[in-house]
């Protein structure tokens, strides 16, 4: 039995996408963004009170990167991992975990725009810095995708899933217009049925209230 504990548009989306790509049966339990994740029943699954949590093979996992590695090892026939000895293994691991580099900057921006609900709490300086950091990540991806159709090698893999989902989050805060190879890759992978099946519906509780959050202007000096 596989059961994924999920909030829409969060990091658990990358695991949901991967499960669809693997084509294995699973159950999905969706949570709202509220105090439910801090209740004892959920904390028993994920001690930090965060999604995702994954029940699999009689055990529970609570880190999305670890889930992706394990699922690729558990279902190698799907070809979404790169096993030890594969020449693409190092690149696969590096780009798989690069998803978290992207995600931390998006999370900081989401906090500024959504979690800090009063204007005086927000920092235009932090917003500007985090957008620039996302753009540096875009540049690294652009350089990689100049010479490769996908991140690990020339085949679609779980590294594309993880970074693709991180890009889904990042594009709410920093546009990728200046990165054509990145845009082409992103358009290709997000057209896949696995990603489309992972998106929230129109009535679902979402992480983002807007499609794009423009950076706040820096305060003018007197």
Residue pairs with C-beta under 8 A, 6 or more apart in sequence:
1 27
1 55
1 56
2 19
2 24
2 25
2 26
2 27
2 54
2 55
2 56
3 26
3 27
3 28
3 29
3 54
3 55
3 56
4 12
4 15
4 16
4 19
4 26
4 27
4 28
4 29
4 52
4 53
4 54
4 55
5 12
5 29
5 31
5 42
5 45
5 46
5 51
5 52
5 53
5 54
5 55
6 12
6 13
6 15
6 16
6 28
6 29
6 30
6 31
6 51
6 52
7 30
7 31
7 32
7 33
7 37
7 51
7 205
7 207
8 30
8 200
8 204
8 205
8 206
8 207
9 168
9 169
9 200
9 206
9 207
9 208
10 51
10 52
10 207
11 50
11 51
11 52
11 64
11 103
11 165
12 51
12 52
12 64
13 165
13 168
13 198
14 64
14 68
14 99
14 161
14 162
14 164
14 165
14 166
15 52
15 54
15 64
15 67
15 68
15 71
16 28
16 52
16 198
17 161
17 164
17 165
17 194
17 195
17 197
17 198
18 67
18 68
18 71
18 72
18 80
18 158
18 161
18 162
18 194
19 26
19 71
20 193
20 194
20 195
20 197
20 198
21 78
21 80
21 158
21 161
21 192
21 194
22 71
22 75
22 78
22 80
23 78
24 75
30 204
30 205
31 37
31 42
31 51
32 205
33 205
33 207
36 42
37 46
37 49
37 50
37 51
38 49
42 49
42 53
43 49
45 53
45 55
45 60
45 62
46 52
46 53
46 60
46 62
47 62
48 62
50 62
52 62
52 64
52 67
53 60
53 61
53 62
54 60
54 61
54 62
54 67
56 70
56 71
56 74
57 74
61 67
61 70
64 162
65 96
65 97
65 99
65 100
65 162
68 96
68 158
68 161
68 162
69 81
69 96
71 158
72 78
72 80
72 81
72 158
73 81
73 83
76 83
79 155
79 157
80 156
80 157
80 158
80 161
81 92
81 157
81 158
82 88
82 89
82 91
82 92
82 93
82 152
82 153
82 157
83 89
86 92
87 153
88 152
88 153
88 157
91 151
91 152
91 153
91 159
92 151
92 152
92 153
92 157
92 158
92 159
95 144
95 151
95 152
95 159
95 162
95 163
96 158
96 159
96 162
96 163
97 162
98 137
98 140
98 162
98 163
98 166
99 159
99 162
99 163
99 165
99 166
100 166
101 137
102 134
102 137
102 163
102 166
102 167
102 169
102 170
103 166
103 169
103 170
105 130
105 133
105 134
105 137
105 170
105 173
106 134
106 166
106 169
106 170
106 172
106 173
107 169
108 126
108 130
109 127
109 130
109 131
109 134
109 172
109 173
109 213
110 169
110 172
110 173
110 207
110 208
112 122
112 123
112 126
112 127
112 130
113 122
113 127
113 173
113 213
114 207
114 208
114 209
116 122
122 216
124 215
124 216
124 217
124 218
124 219
125 218
127 215
127 216
128 215
128 218
130 173
131 173
131 174
131 215
134 170
134 173
134 174
135 174
137 170
138 170
138 174
138 176
138 178
138 179
138 182
139 179
141 151
141 163
141 167
141 179
141 182
141 185
142 179
142 180
142 181
142 182
144 151
145 151
145 181
145 182
145 184
145 185
146 181
148 154
149 185
150 156
150 157
150 159
150 160
150 185
151 157
151 159
151 160
151 163
152 159
152 160
156 189
156 192
160 185
160 189
161 189
161 194
164 186
164 189
164 190
164 195
165 195
165 198
167 176
167 182
167 186
168 190
171 186
171 212
172 208
172 210
172 211
172 212
172 213
173 212
173 213
173 215
175 212
176 182
176 183
176 186
177 183
189 195
190 196
200 206
